[in-house]
């Protein structure tokens, strides 16, 4: 049974019972032969918003916590981004959420075009932090957009990979990387940066040590290794399934020596 990836929902009030953190092992690690990692199980609830939104203000703490935790599989996509102009010190930041209809990346491209259309040759850098990686169709849209903006540098950080076994999605990410777009899985410093930059100050944790991303490391590792398999054009190694309680189960399976050598050299831990 497939895990609940964020296809546009039929019922916008539907809730996914997914989760926090539970591990079958007290220690998650990668063994030298990378044959298999312990399965990871999790559960929590995500409520789908009723309509897409583009807001210039900071994202709420609750939305960030629920949608950027890589150990859960929410059914919406959030996209945080900032534009830095080479000739300005000030950056421009926004966030976008899409709960149905067009994907968040499509709204993002339209929004950026409105901002930059007066000077499509301006030198600037855009950094995106997306809760799900772009699908193959969105990757093509991004490539078409970059052709019109030759002086735009794009960096994409993702919290998790969207339908990572589908060939069109893998090919889309590979194509983006090969035209110069940097694609990475969000690491702990990226979560901290988003927390201080994009999350609303109101009702934040008083003590920064209460912030929660430390348990993300196993999932960051799994998604990082799978992204490397995509960018190096080798077979998928990440399995995501569901148990009888619809709880997502993650595992890393490596079947040949080429995968082992590639993933061992690519391991972020």
Protein Blocks (a to p, Z undefined) as FASTA:
>chain_A
ZZdddbddfblmbccdfbdcddfbfbdcddfklmaccdddddddddddfbdcddfbdcdf
klmmmmmmmkbccfbdcdddddddfkbmbdcddddddfehjafklmmmmmmmmmmmmmmm
bccddddddfbdcdfklmmmmmmmmmmmmmbccddddfbdchklbmklmmmmmmmmmnop
acddddfklmmmmmmmmpcfehpafblklpcklmmmmmmmmmmmmmmmmmnopacfbdcd
ddfkopacdddddfbfklmmmmmmmpmZZ
